[in-house]
Amino acid sequence: MGSFLRSLTADQQVSLVFVLLFGLLLIASGVGVLLSVRERRASDDDLTGERALRLQDNQALLRSSWMMMVVFWIGWVMGEGFAIVLFGAVSFFILREFISLSPTRRGDHRSLVLAFFAVLPLQYALVWTERFNLFTVFIPVYVFLAIPVVSALGNDPQRFLERNAKLQWGIMVCVYGMSHVPALLLLNFPGFAGKTAFLVFFLVLVVQTCMLVQHLAARGLRRPVAPAISVSFHWRSWALGLAAGGFLGVLLSGFTPFKPLPALAMALVACVAGSLGHLVMKAIKRDRGVTHWGLAGRSVTGASGLLDRVDALCFAAPVFFHSVRWTFNL
């Protein structure tokens, strides 16, 4: 099997990974349809409340998984430049979801225009041109200082600090964090040309595996760490999620420039950042009085809930990206 994989070209290896992932999604979708039909037949009159919400959540998870996989596939087929544009669009929509649940005032209009139509495209333009040194400080330094200045020019001091902090936080998570995913495609590894798509696969798979195992392991456990924020975050389930993500990272090391032990370390770094970031985003949702960033029919904002599916990735991507650059001196 190993010799067969090594005999394939870089494009053929990436294509094989897509075939496997699409196959897994097809199986998951089929199982989801069967379970949904069985539940509906067993209790047509009782399909309300928690059970109905669970079915909606599972369907939304499958839809968003398909959408993200199609985005990855289109980005790979069309090339790195198109992939950067696609991830820029994802940043636009998740920032919209974030802002839609944060109260704004007339004085924020200039800052919002700056965030959506200047900061976001400039950040991805820096990725496109591989200006990594400027790309990593553009938002944390320059935008951090520019947003409150533009807001102050709006002549509205009411809740000024709170309003600007929310917007800056949204830009950091939705634009800065997400922009590091396509940046992985542009890293220049010696002897790894044409295979940087595997870094994105590695990051997404280990983080999502960690989150899934953590969620499943939390069922039946009592005394969560922060019950007012998340009933599914326990130290034991979190450790099991990290172990699963780390183990998968070791298994995937052959597709990456990492050896098994560095792959384990990189996977753990990404899983820790992603899982704790997901907890932080849950705290923000509790503060806003919602359980989801938005599902059709369950949110007055009309948002699609995409941020629910990629929030862990927004935290894991910059930590993973800079850990890789530092380790390999890229």
C-alpha positions as CSV (number, residue, x, y, z in Angstrom):
1,M,0.0,0.0,0.0
2,G,2.8,2.4,0.9
3,S,4.7,1.7,-2.3
4,F,1.5,2.3,-4.3
5,L,0.9,5.7,-2.6
6,R,4.5,6.7,-3.2
7,S,4.2,5.8,-6.9
8,L,1.3,8.3,-7.4
9,T,2.0,11.9,-8.3
10,A,1.1,14.7,-5.9
11,D,-2.1,15.5,-7.8
12,Q,-3.1,11.8,-7.8
13,Q,-2.5,11.6,-4.1
14,V,-4.7,14.6,-3.4
15,S,-7.4,13.3,-5.7
16,L,-7.3,10.0,-3.8
17,V,-7.8,11.8,-0.5
18,F,-10.8,13.7,-2.0
19,V,-12.3,10.4,-3.2
20,L,-12.0,8.9,0.3
21,L,-13.5,11.9,2.0
22,F,-16.4,12.2,-0.4
23,G,-17.0,8.5,0.0
24,L,-17.1,8.9,3.8
25,L,-19.6,11.8,3.5
26,L,-21.8,9.7,1.2
27,I,-21.9,6.9,3.8
28,A,-22.6,9.4,6.6
29,S,-25.4,11.0,4.5
30,G,-26.9,7.6,3.8
31,V,-26.8,6.6,7.5
32,G,-28.3,10.0,8.4
33,V,-31.2,9.5,6.0
34,L,-31.9,6.0,7.3
35,L,-31.8,7.2,11.0
36,S,-34.1,10.1,10.1
37,V,-36.6,7.9,8.4
38,R,-36.6,5.4,11.3
39,E,-37.1,8.1,13.9
40,R,-40.0,9.6,12.0
41,R,-41.7,6.3,11.5
42,A,-41.2,5.3,15.1
43,S,-42.6,8.5,16.6
44,D,-44.4,10.7,14.1
45,D,-46.4,12.4,16.8
46,D,-43.4,12.8,19.2
47,L,-40.9,14.3,16.7
48,T,-40.8,17.6,18.6
49,G,-38.5,19.3,21.0
50,E,-35.1,17.9,21.6
51,R,-35.4,15.1,19.1
52,A,-36.5,17.4,16.3
53,L,-33.6,19.8,17.1
54,R,-31.1,16.9,17.1
55,L,-32.3,15.9,13.6
56,Q,-32.0,19.5,12.4
57,D,-28.5,19.7,13.9
58,N,-27.4,16.5,12.2
59,Q,-28.8,17.6,8.9
60,A,-27.1,21.0,9.2
61,L,-23.8,19.3,10.1
62,L,-23.9,17.2,7.0
63,R,-24.9,20.1,4.8
64,S,-22.1,22.3,6.1
65,S,-19.6,19.3,5.8
66,W,-20.6,18.8,2.2
67,M,-20.3,22.6,1.5
68,M,-16.9,22.8,3.1
69,M,-15.6,19.8,1.2
70,V,-16.9,21.1,-2.1
71,V,-15.2,24.4,-1.3
72,F,-11.9,22.6,-0.6
73,W,-12.3,20.6,-3.8
74,I,-13.1,23.6,-6.0
75,G,-10.3,25.5,-4.5
76,W,-7.8,22.7,-5.2
77,V,-9.1,22.2,-8.8
78,M,-9.1,25.9,-9.7
79,G,-5.7,26.6,-8.1
80,E,-4.3,28.4,-5.1
81,G,-5.5,31.8,-6.2
82,F,-9.1,30.7,-6.5
83,A,-8.8,28.9,-3.1
84,I,-7.8,32.1,-1.5
85,V,-10.9,33.8,-3.0
86,L,-13.1,31.1,-1.7
87,F,-11.8,31.2,1.8
88,G,-12.2,35.0,1.6
89,A,-15.9,34.4,0.9
90,V,-16.1,32.1,3.8
91,S,-14.6,34.8,6.0
92,F,-17.1,37.3,4.7
93,F,-20.1,35.1,5.6
94,I,-18.9,34.0,9.1
95,L,-18.0,37.6,9.9
96,R,-21.5,38.5,8.8
97,E,-22.9,35.9,11.2
98,F,-20.8,37.2,14.0
99,I,-21.8,40.8,13.5
100,S,-25.5,40.0,13.0
101,L,-25.6,38.9,16.7
102,S,-23.7,41.9,18.0
103,P,-25.6,45.1,18.4
104,T,-24.4,48.0,16.3
105,R,-25.2,51.7,16.1
106,R,-25.1,54.3,13.3
107,G,-21.7,55.3,14.4
108,D,-20.4,51.8,13.6
109,H,-21.3,52.0,9.9
110,R,-17.9,53.3,8.8
111,S,-16.1,50.7,10.9
112,L,-18.2,47.9,9.4
113,V,-17.5,49.1,5.8
114,L,-13.8,49.2,6.7
115,A,-14.0,45.6,8.1
116,F,-15.9,44.0,5.3
117,F,-14.6,45.9,2.2
118,A,-11.1,46.9,3.1
119,V,-9.6,44.8,5.9
120,L,-10.9,41.5,4.6
121,P,-9.8,41.8,1.0
122,L,-6.4,43.3,2.1
123,Q,-5.7,40.5,4.4
124,Y,-6.3,37.9,1.7
125,A,-4.4,40.0,-0.8
126,L,-1.4,39.7,1.6
127,V,-1.9,36.0,1.7
128,W,-2.0,35.8,-2.2
129,T,1.2,37.8,-2.5
130,E,2.9,35.6,0.2
131,R,3.8,38.7,2.3
132,F,3.7,36.5,5.5
133,N,5.5,38.9,7.7
134,L,3.0,41.7,7.1
135,F,0.1,39.3,6.9
136,T,0.7,38.1,10.4
137,V,0.7,41.7,11.9
138,F,-1.7,43.6,9.7
139,I,-4.9,42.9,11.7
140,P,-3.4,42.5,15.2
141,V,-1.5,45.8,14.9
142,Y,-2.7,48.2,12.1
143,V,-6.4,47.2,12.0
144,F,-6.5,47.1,15.8
145,L,-5.5,50.7,15.9
146,A,-7.5,51.8,12.8
147,I,-10.9,50.5,13.8
148,P,-11.4,52.7,16.9
149,V,-10.1,55.7,15.1
150,V,-12.7,55.3,12.3
151,S,-15.4,54.6,15.0
152,A,-14.5,57.7,16.9
153,L,-14.9,59.8,13.7
154,G,-18.5,58.5,13.8
155,N,-19.1,60.9,16.8
156,D,-21.0,58.3,18.9
157,P,-19.3,57.7,22.3
158,Q,-22.1,55.5,23.7
159,R,-20.7,52.0,24.6
160,F,-17.7,52.9,22.5
161,L,-15.3,50.4,24.1
162,E,-17.8,47.5,24.0
163,R,-18.8,48.1,20.4
164,N,-15.2,48.3,19.1
165,A,-14.0,45.3,21.1
166,K,-16.8,43.2,19.6
167,L,-15.9,44.2,16.0
168,Q,-12.2,43.7,16.6
169,W,-12.8,40.3,18.1
170,G,-15.0,39.3,15.1
171,I,-12.3,40.4,12.7
172,M,-9.6,38.5,14.6
173,V,-11.6,35.3,14.6
174,C,-13.4,35.4,11.3
175,V,-10.8,37.1,9.0
176,Y,-7.4,36.7,10.7
177,G,-7.9,33.1,11.9
178,M,-9.6,31.8,8.7
179,S,-7.0,33.5,6.4
180,H,-4.3,31.2,7.8
181,V,-6.0,28.1,6.2
182,P,-5.2,29.1,2.5
183,A,-1.9,30.5,3.7
184,L,-0.9,26.9,4.4
185,L,-1.1,26.2,0.7
186,L,1.6,28.7,0.0
187,L,4.3,27.4,2.3
188,N,7.4,26.3,0.6
189,F,8.6,23.0,2.0
190,P,11.8,21.5,0.5
191,G,10.8,18.3,-1.3
192,F,7.1,18.9,-0.7
193,A,6.2,20.9,-3.7
194,G,2.6,20.5,-4.9
195,K,1.5,18.7,-1.7
196,T,0.7,21.5,0.6
197,A,-3.0,20.7,0.3
198,F,-2.2,17.8,2.6
199,L,-1.4,20.3,5.4
200,V,-5.0,21.7,5.1
201,F,-6.4,18.1,5.2
202,F,-4.2,17.3,8.2
203,L,-5.3,20.4,10.1
204,V,-9.0,20.0,9.3
205,L,-9.2,16.2,10.0
206,V,-7.3,16.2,13.3
207,V,-9.3,19.2,14.7
208,Q,-12.7,17.9,13.6
209,T,-11.8,14.4,14.9
210,C,-10.8,15.9,18.2
211,M,-14.1,17.8,18.4
212,L,-16.2,14.8,17.4
213,V,-14.6,12.4,19.9
214,Q,-14.8,15.0,22.7
215,H,-18.5,15.5,22.0
216,L,-19.3,11.8,21.9
217,A,-17.2,11.0,25.0
218,A,-19.0,13.7,27.0
219,R,-22.3,11.9,26.8
220,G,-23.2,10.5,30.1
221,L,-20.5,12.4,32.0
222,R,-21.4,14.7,34.8
223,R,-20.0,17.8,36.3
224,P,-18.7,19.7,33.2
225,V,-15.9,22.2,33.7
226,A,-17.9,25.2,32.8
227,P,-21.6,24.2,32.9
228,A,-22.9,27.7,32.3
229,I,-21.0,27.7,29.0
230,S,-20.8,24.1,27.8
231,V,-22.3,21.0,29.2
232,S,-20.1,18.9,26.9
233,F,-16.7,20.1,28.0
234,H,-15.1,17.7,30.6
235,W,-11.5,17.3,31.3
236,R,-11.8,13.5,30.6
237,S,-13.7,14.0,27.2
238,W,-11.3,16.7,26.3
239,A,-8.3,14.5,26.9
240,L,-9.9,11.7,24.9
241,G,-10.5,14.1,22.0
242,L,-6.8,15.2,22.1
243,A,-5.7,11.6,22.1
244,A,-7.9,10.8,19.1
245,G,-6.7,13.9,17.2
246,G,-3.0,13.1,18.1
247,F,-3.4,9.5,17.0
248,L,-4.9,10.5,13.7
249,G,-2.1,13.0,13.2
250,V,0.5,10.2,13.6
251,L,-1.5,8.1,11.0
252,L,-1.5,11.0,8.6
253,S,2.2,11.8,9.0
254,G,3.1,9.9,5.8
255,F,1.1,12.5,3.8
256,T,2.8,15.4,5.4
257,P,6.4,16.7,5.7
258,F,6.2,15.7,9.4
259,K,7.7,12.6,10.9
260,P,5.5,10.7,13.4
261,L,6.6,12.5,16.6
262,P,6.5,16.0,15.1
263,A,3.1,15.1,13.5
264,L,1.8,14.1,16.9
265,A,3.0,17.5,18.4
266,M,1.5,19.5,15.5
267,A,-1.8,17.6,15.8
268,L,-1.9,18.2,19.6
269,V,-1.2,21.9,19.1
270,A,-4.0,22.3,16.6
271,C,-6.4,20.3,18.7
272,V,-5.7,22.2,21.9
273,A,-6.2,25.5,20.1
274,G,-9.3,24.4,18.2
275,S,-11.1,22.8,21.2
276,L,-10.4,25.7,23.6
277,G,-11.4,28.2,20.9
278,H,-14.7,26.3,20.4
279,L,-15.3,26.7,24.1
280,V,-14.6,30.5,23.9
281,M,-17.0,30.8,21.0
282,K,-19.7,29.0,23.0
283,A,-19.1,31.5,25.8
284,I,-19.8,34.3,23.3
285,K,-23.0,32.7,22.1
286,R,-24.2,32.3,25.7
287,D,-23.5,36.0,26.2
288,R,-25.6,36.8,23.2
289,G,-28.4,34.4,24.4
290,V,-28.2,31.9,21.5
291,T,-27.2,28.3,21.2
292,H,-26.2,28.5,17.5
293,W,-24.8,31.2,15.3
294,G,-27.9,30.6,13.2
295,L,-29.9,27.7,11.7
296,A,-32.8,28.3,9.3
297,G,-36.0,28.8,11.3
298,R,-34.2,29.1,14.6
299,S,-32.5,32.4,14.3
300,V,-34.0,35.8,13.7
301,T,-30.8,36.8,11.9
302,G,-31.3,34.5,8.9
303,A,-27.6,33.4,9.3
304,S,-26.7,29.9,8.1
305,G,-24.7,28.7,11.1
306,L,-21.5,28.3,9.2
307,L,-19.5,29.8,12.0
308,D,-20.6,26.9,14.3
309,R,-18.8,24.5,12.0
310,V,-15.6,26.4,11.5
311,D,-15.0,28.2,14.8
312,A,-12.5,25.6,16.1
313,L,-10.7,25.9,12.7
314,C,-10.4,29.7,13.1
315,F,-8.5,29.3,16.3
316,A,-6.4,26.3,15.3
317,A,-5.3,27.6,11.9
318,P,-3.1,30.5,13.0
319,V,-1.5,28.5,15.9
320,F,-0.8,25.6,13.5
321,F,0.5,27.8,10.7
322,H,3.0,29.7,12.9
323,S,4.1,26.4,14.7
324,V,4.8,24.9,11.3
325,R,6.8,28.0,10.1
326,W,8.7,28.2,13.3
327,T,9.5,24.5,13.4
328,F,10.7,24.3,9.8
329,N,12.1,27.8,9.6
330,L,10.0,28.7,6.6
